Amino acid sequence: MEVRERIIEEATRLFFQYGIRSITMNEIAVSLGISKRTVYETFKDKTELIHTCLRDLIRQRDERSQEVIASSANVIEAIFTSMQDGIKAINTINPLFFHDLKKYYPVIWKTLHEENKEKHYNLTYTQLRKGVNEGLFRKDIHIGIVSKLFHEQVNLISDESVFPREQYELTDLFKNLMINFVRGISTQKGIDLVDKMLD
Protein backbone atom coordinates (compact mmCIF):
# COMPACT_ATOMS: atom_id res chain seq x y z
CA MET A 1 0.00 0.00 0.00
CA GLU A 2 1.29 3.46 -0.95
CA VAL A 3 2.18 5.93 1.85
CA ARG A 4 -0.61 8.25 0.66
CA GLU A 5 -3.21 5.47 0.91
CA ARG A 6 -1.94 4.45 4.36
CA ILE A 7 -2.23 8.03 5.62
CA ILE A 8 -5.80 8.36 4.25
CA GLU A 9 -6.84 5.03 5.79
CA GLU A 10 -5.32 5.74 9.22
CA ALA A 11 -6.50 9.36 9.36
CA THR A 12 -10.05 8.25 8.51
CA ARG A 13 -9.95 5.58 11.23
CA LEU A 14 -8.73 8.09 13.84
CA PHE A 15 -11.21 10.80 12.77
CA PHE A 16 -14.07 8.29 13.00
CA GLN A 17 -12.96 7.10 16.43
CA TYR A 18 -12.10 10.41 18.12
CA GLY A 19 -13.57 13.17 15.96
CA ILE A 20 -11.56 15.49 13.71
CA ARG A 21 -10.55 18.35 15.97
CA SER A 22 -8.75 16.26 18.58
CA ILE A 23 -6.52 14.45 16.05
CA THR A 24 -3.31 16.18 14.99
CA MET A 25 -1.12 15.49 11.97
CA ASN A 26 1.58 14.39 14.41
CA GLU A 27 -0.74 11.79 16.01
CA ILE A 28 -1.52 10.40 12.55
CA ALA A 29 2.23 10.14 11.83
CA VAL A 30 2.96 8.45 15.19
CA SER A 31 0.09 6.00 14.68
CA LEU A 32 1.56 5.03 11.29
CA GLY A 33 5.16 4.94 12.51
CA ILE A 34 6.24 7.58 9.98
CA SER A 35 7.58 11.11 10.38
CA LYS A 36 5.33 14.16 10.56
CA ARG A 37 7.36 15.52 7.66
CA THR A 38 6.24 12.60 5.46
CA VAL A 39 2.60 13.41 6.27
CA TYR A 40 3.14 17.09 5.37
CA GLU A 41 4.99 16.17 2.17
CA THR A 42 1.94 14.14 1.14
CA PHE A 43 -0.76 16.58 2.32
CA LYS A 44 -0.05 20.29 2.68
CA ASP A 45 -2.32 20.60 5.75
CA LYS A 46 -5.05 18.93 7.79
CA THR A 47 -7.80 20.53 5.68
CA GLU A 48 -6.46 18.91 2.51
CA LEU A 49 -6.17 15.57 4.31
CA ILE A 50 -9.77 15.75 5.60
CA HIS A 51 -11.04 16.68 2.15
CA THR A 52 -9.13 13.74 0.60
CA CYS A 53 -10.38 11.30 3.27
CA LEU A 54 -13.98 12.34 2.61
CA ARG A 55 -13.61 12.07 -1.16
CA ASP A 56 -12.19 8.57 -0.68
CA LEU A 57 -15.10 7.62 1.60
CA ILE A 58 -17.63 8.90 -0.94
CA ARG A 59 -15.92 6.90 -3.70
CA GLN A 60 -16.02 3.74 -1.56
CA ARG A 61 -19.66 4.33 -0.65
CA ASP A 62 -20.64 4.88 -4.31
CA GLU A 63 -18.86 1.66 -5.32
CA ARG A 64 -20.64 -0.22 -2.51
CA SER A 65 -24.03 1.20 -3.62
CA GLN A 66 -23.50 -0.05 -7.17
CA GLU A 67 -22.36 -3.43 -5.85
CA VAL A 68 -25.50 -3.73 -3.64
CA ILE A 69 -27.83 -2.74 -6.49
CA ALA A 70 -26.18 -5.22 -8.89
CA SER A 71 -26.26 -8.16 -6.45
CA SER A 72 -29.78 -7.65 -5.00
CA ALA A 73 -32.75 -9.70 -6.19
CA ASN A 74 -35.03 -6.62 -6.08
CA VAL A 75 -35.12 -2.98 -5.02
CA ILE A 76 -36.43 -3.70 -1.49
CA GLU A 77 -33.56 -6.12 -0.83
CA ALA A 78 -31.14 -3.42 -2.07
CA ILE A 79 -32.73 -0.84 0.27
CA PHE A 80 -32.50 -3.18 3.27
CA THR A 81 -28.86 -4.03 2.54
CA SER A 82 -28.09 -0.30 2.22
CA MET A 83 -29.96 0.32 5.50
CA GLN A 84 -27.83 -2.31 7.27
CA ASP A 85 -24.69 -0.72 5.79
CA GLY A 86 -25.89 2.68 7.01
CA ILE A 87 -26.59 1.43 10.54
CA LYS A 88 -23.17 -0.26 10.67
CA ALA A 89 -21.51 3.00 9.56
CA ILE A 90 -23.47 5.07 12.12
CA ASN A 91 -22.38 2.71 14.90
CA THR A 92 -18.69 2.93 13.98
CA ILE A 93 -18.50 6.72 13.66
CA ASN A 94 -18.16 8.94 16.72
CA PRO A 95 -20.86 11.68 16.49
CA LEU A 96 -18.03 14.17 17.12
CA PHE A 97 -16.81 13.46 13.59
CA PHE A 98 -19.89 15.08 12.02
CA HIS A 99 -20.03 17.80 14.67
CA ASP A 100 -16.39 18.78 14.04
CA LEU A 101 -16.79 18.62 10.27
CA LYS A 102 -19.81 20.97 10.27
CA LYS A 103 -18.39 23.36 12.87
CA TYR A 104 -14.69 23.61 11.97
CA TYR A 105 -14.68 22.70 8.26
CA PRO A 106 -18.00 24.15 7.00
CA VAL A 107 -16.70 24.79 3.47
CA ILE A 108 -15.73 21.11 3.00
CA TRP A 109 -19.04 20.00 4.53
CA LYS A 110 -21.12 22.32 2.32
CA THR A 111 -19.20 21.54 -0.89
CA LEU A 112 -19.42 17.77 -0.50
CA HIS A 113 -23.04 17.94 0.69
CA GLU A 114 -24.06 19.95 -2.39
CA GLU A 115 -22.10 17.70 -4.76
CA ASN A 116 -23.68 14.56 -3.34
CA LYS A 117 -27.24 15.90 -3.10
CA GLU A 118 -27.98 15.56 -6.82
CA LYS A 119 -26.18 12.21 -7.08
CA HIS A 120 -28.23 10.76 -4.19
CA TYR A 121 -31.44 12.23 -5.56
CA ASN A 122 -30.80 10.63 -8.97
CA LEU A 123 -29.96 7.26 -7.39
CA THR A 124 -33.13 7.36 -5.25
CA TYR A 125 -35.21 8.38 -8.28
CA THR A 126 -33.84 5.44 -10.31
CA GLN A 127 -34.42 2.97 -7.47
CA LEU A 128 -38.00 4.19 -6.92
CA ARG A 129 -38.79 3.84 -10.63
CA LYS A 130 -37.27 0.35 -10.58
CA GLY A 131 -39.45 -0.54 -7.55
CA VAL A 132 -42.58 0.63 -9.40
CA ASN A 133 -41.59 -1.46 -12.45
CA GLU A 134 -40.99 -4.49 -10.20
CA GLY A 135 -44.52 -4.08 -8.77
CA LEU A 136 -43.11 -3.44 -5.28
CA PHE A 137 -43.89 0.30 -5.07
CA ARG A 138 -47.26 1.86 -5.84
CA LYS A 139 -47.78 3.17 -9.37
CA ASP A 140 -49.51 6.32 -8.07
CA ILE A 141 -46.45 7.75 -6.28
CA HIS A 142 -44.90 10.89 -7.76
CA ILE A 143 -41.29 9.68 -7.99
CA GLY A 144 -39.76 13.19 -8.10
CA ILE A 145 -41.65 14.35 -4.99
CA VAL A 146 -41.05 11.11 -3.08
CA SER A 147 -37.29 11.26 -3.85
CA LYS A 148 -37.10 14.80 -2.45
CA LEU A 149 -39.21 13.91 0.59
CA PHE A 150 -36.92 10.99 1.40
CA HIS A 151 -33.79 13.16 1.28
CA GLU A 152 -35.36 15.90 3.36
CA GLN A 153 -36.32 13.30 5.98
CA VAL A 154 -32.74 12.00 6.05
CA ASN A 155 -31.55 15.59 6.61
CA LEU A 156 -34.17 16.00 9.34
CA ILE A 157 -33.00 13.00 11.38
CA SER A 158 -29.47 14.45 11.24
CA ASP A 159 -30.68 17.77 12.69
CA GLU A 160 -29.82 17.77 16.40
CA SER A 161 -32.17 20.69 17.12
CA VAL A 162 -35.06 18.37 16.15
CA PHE A 163 -33.62 15.06 17.38
CA PRO A 164 -31.04 15.73 20.15
CA ARG A 165 -28.46 12.92 20.35
CA GLU A 166 -28.89 12.56 24.12
CA GLN A 167 -32.57 11.67 23.56
CA TYR A 168 -32.51 9.82 20.24
CA GLU A 169 -30.22 7.13 18.88
CA LEU A 170 -29.32 7.87 15.26
CA THR A 171 -29.62 4.14 14.51
CA ASP A 172 -33.26 4.10 15.75
CA LEU A 173 -34.11 7.23 13.77
CA PHE A 174 -32.57 5.83 10.60
CA LYS A 175 -34.28 2.44 10.99
CA ASN A 176 -37.70 4.03 11.67
CA LEU A 177 -37.36 6.35 8.70
CA MET A 178 -36.31 3.60 6.29
CA ILE A 179 -38.88 0.99 7.33
CA ASN A 180 -41.88 3.34 7.53
CA PHE A 181 -40.91 5.16 4.36
CA VAL A 182 -40.50 1.97 2.32
CA ARG A 183 -43.70 0.39 3.71
CA GLY A 184 -45.61 3.61 3.02
CA ILE A 185 -44.86 3.60 -0.71
CA SER A 186 -45.12 -0.17 -1.17
CA THR A 187 -47.79 -2.29 -2.85
CA GLN A 188 -49.11 -5.30 -0.89
CA LYS A 189 -46.42 -7.39 -2.60
CA GLY A 190 -43.79 -4.89 -1.41
CA ILE A 191 -45.21 -4.74 2.14
CA ASP A 192 -45.12 -8.56 2.36
CA LEU A 193 -41.48 -8.50 1.27
CA VAL A 194 -40.61 -5.74 3.81
CA ASP A 195 -42.32 -7.69 6.62
CA LYS A 196 -40.54 -10.89 5.59
CA MET A 197 -37.17 -9.10 5.68
CA LEU A 198 -37.98 -7.68 9.13
CA ASP A 199 -38.69 -11.14 10.61
Number of C-alpha atoms within 10 A of each C-alpha: 5 6 13 14 12 12 23 19 14 16 25 22 16 20 24 19 16 15 20 23 16 12 15 15 19 15 14 22 19 12 13 16 9 14 14 16 12 13 21 15 11 13 18 10 12 17 13 13 21 20 17 15 21 17 13 16 15 14 12 11 13 14 11 14 17 12 12 19 18 12 10 14 10 16 23 26 17 20 21 20 16 17 17 15 15 14 16 12 13 16 12 11 17 17 16 17 19 18 15 17 19 14 11 14 17 12 13 17 17 13 11 15 11 11 10 13 12 11 12 15 17 15 13 20 18 13 20 25 19 16 21 20 13 15 15 25 25 20 15 8 14 11 17 14 10 17 19 17 13 17 14 12 15 15 10 14 20 17 12 14 9 10 15 13 13 7 8 13 14 19 18 12 15 19 16 12 15 19 17 12 15 21 19 13 20 23 18 14 13 23 19 14 17 21 11 9 11 9 5
